[in-house]
Amino acid sequence: MKHLVLSAFVLCLSGPALAEGCPAPKDHAAELASLFEEARAAPTEAAARAAAEGLWKVYLRAPDADAQAILDRGLARRDAYDFLGAKGEFDRLIAYCPAYAEGWNQRAFVYYLQGDFVRALADLDEALARTPDHVAAQSGRALTLMQLGQRDDARAQMLEALDNNPWLSERALIAPGAPLGPQRAVAPEEGEEI
């Protein structure tokens, strides 16, 4: 009897019961491809803003109402700097909808904000395994790799993100002289620039 009461208490603490299972995320490939083309064709950053906002609307569209409620709570907690609460919500989202990339991406962002770059990278890899062209996860992964001192991998990842949306604010990082910008070659034997 004690175990039954304890189980009921734990279920009450965890919030409303979730549906039997999270449905598979919908295929948004055509919608994303259209938004990528819109971003690539934009002549200015301002003109590309609608495409960038459209990408976020797609990424933040959870598979069902339960998942959306968990995601929204996690985002609200993160925005309030309640990183522990946000992580708990994103843990719950990942447990409920492991195929939904945004749960992984958002938890990675929380880890990044906390300076836990190793865990952030692991979650970004999970997000990209589910949605390979997730621009925010791509640029987040580049920033995380940069923090881990993996400059070449960070630059390659950022270039991939910029291929999808050339107007990302992070594009400044690949400019000459920037942390991920081109480096001048040095002759290995003479030590002189070439």
C-alpha positions in Angstrom: 0.0 0.0 0.0 2.9 2.4 0.8 4.3 1.8 -2.6 1.0 2.6 -4.3 0.6 5.9 -2.3 4.2 6.8 -3.1 3.8 6.1 -6.8 0.6 8.3 -6.9 2.5 11.1 -5.1 5.4 11.0 -7.6 2.9 11.1 -10.5 1.2 14.1 -9.0 4.6 15.9 -8.6 5.6 15.2 -12.2 2.6 17.2 -13.6 -0.2 16.1 -15.8 0.0 12.6 -17.2 1.2 12.5 -20.7 -0.6 10.8 -23.5 0.3 7.2 -24.2 3.3 8.3 -26.3 4.6 11.1 -28.4 3.7 10.9 -32.1 6.6 10.9 -34.5 7.6 14.5 -35.5 6.0 15.5 -38.8 8.2 15.8 -41.9 8.9 19.5 -42.4 11.6 19.0 -45.1 9.8 20.8 -47.8 8.9 23.7 -45.6 12.4 24.0 -44.3 13.9 23.8 -47.9 11.6 26.6 -48.9 12.7 28.7 -46.0 16.4 28.0 -46.7 15.9 29.1 -50.3 14.2 32.3 -49.1 17.1 33.0 -46.7 19.7 32.3 -49.4 18.0 34.6 -51.9 17.5 37.5 -49.5 19.6 40.5 -50.5 19.9 41.8 -47.0 19.8 40.6 -43.4 16.5 42.5 -42.9 15.0 40.7 -45.9 16.1 37.3 -44.5 14.5 37.9 -41.1 11.1 36.5 -42.2 12.8 33.2 -43.3 14.7 33.0 -40.0 11.5 33.5 -38.0 9.9 30.9 -40.1 12.6 28.4 -39.4 12.1 29.0 -35.6 8.4 28.5 -36.0 9.0 25.1 -37.6 11.6 24.0 -35.1 9.4 25.1 -32.1 6.4 23.2 -33.4 6.2 20.2 -31.1 4.7 16.9 -32.2 1.6 17.2 -29.9 0.0 19.4 -27.3 1.7 17.7 -24.4 5.1 18.1 -25.9 4.3 21.7 -26.8 3.3 22.5 -23.2 6.5 20.9 -21.9 8.6 22.8 -24.5 6.9 26.1 -23.7 7.4 25.6 -19.9 11.1 24.9 -20.5 11.5 28.0 -22.7 9.8 30.2 -20.1 12.1 28.8 -17.4 15.2 29.3 -19.5 14.1 32.8 -20.3 13.7 33.5 -16.5 17.3 32.1 -16.0 15.9 29.1 -14.1 18.3 26.8 -15.8 17.7 23.9 -13.4 13.9 24.1 -14.0 14.5 24.5 -17.8 16.7 21.5 -17.9 14.1 19.4 -16.0 11.5 20.3 -18.5 13.8 19.5 -21.5 14.7 16.2 -19.8 11.0 15.5 -19.6 10.5 16.5 -23.2 13.4 14.3 -24.4 12.0 11.3 -22.4 8.6 11.8 -23.9 9.6 12.7 -27.4 13.1 11.4 -28.0 12.7 11.8 -31.8 11.9 15.5 -31.5 15.2 17.5 -32.2 14.2 20.6 -30.4 14.2 19.0 -27.0 17.8 18.1 -27.5 18.7 21.5 -29.0 17.1 23.4 -26.1 18.7 21.3 -23.4 22.0 21.8 -25.2 21.5 25.6 -25.0 20.9 25.4 -21.3 24.1 23.3 -20.9 26.0 25.9 -23.1 24.7 28.8 -20.9 26.0 26.9 -17.9 29.4 26.4 -19.5 29.0 22.6 -19.8 30.2 22.4 -23.3 30.8 18.7 -23.4 27.2 17.9 -22.5 26.0 20.7 -24.9 27.9 19.1 -27.7 26.5 15.6 -27.0 22.9 17.0 -27.1 23.6 19.0 -30.3 24.8 15.8 -31.9 21.6 14.2 -30.9 19.5 17.1 -32.3 21.4 17.0 -35.6 21.0 13.2 -35.8 17.3 13.8 -35.8 17.2 17.0 -37.9 20.5 17.3 -39.8 19.7 20.8 -41.3 18.6 22.4 -38.0 20.4 25.7 -38.4 20.3 26.7 -34.8 21.8 23.4 -33.7 24.4 23.7 -36.4 25.5 27.2 -35.3 25.2 26.2 -31.7 27.4 23.2 -32.3 30.0 25.5 -34.0 30.0 27.8 -31.0 30.3 24.9 -28.7 33.2 23.4 -30.6 34.9 26.8 -30.6 34.5 26.9 -26.8 36.1 23.4 -26.7 39.1 24.7 -28.7 38.2 22.7 -31.8 38.6 25.6 -34.2 38.7 23.7 -37.5 35.6 21.6 -36.7 33.8 24.7 -35.4 34.6 26.6 -38.7 33.4 23.7 -40.8 30.2 23.4 -38.8 29.6 27.2 -39.0 30.1 27.1 -42.8 27.5 24.4 -43.0 25.0 26.5 -41.0 25.7 29.5 -43.2 25.0 27.4 -46.3 21.5 27.0 -45.0 21.1 30.6 -43.8 23.9 33.0 -44.9 22.4 35.8 -42.7 23.0 34.2 -39.3 24.4 36.7 -36.9 27.2 34.3 -36.2 28.5 34.9 -39.7 30.8 37.5 -38.2 32.8 34.7 -36.6 34.2 33.6 -40.0 35.4 37.0 -41.2 39.1 37.6 -41.6 40.6 38.1 -38.1 37.6 36.7 -36.3 37.9 33.5 -34.2 36.7 31.2 -37.0 38.0 33.4 -39.9 40.6 32.3 -42.4 44.1 32.1 -41.1 47.2 33.0 -43.0 49.3 30.1 -43.9 52.8 29.9 -42.5 55.7 28.2 -44.2 56.5 25.3 -41.9 60.3 25.4 -42.3 61.1 29.1 -42.4 58.4 30.3 -40.1 57.5 33.0 -42.6 54.1 33.9 -43.7 53.2 32.8 -47.2 
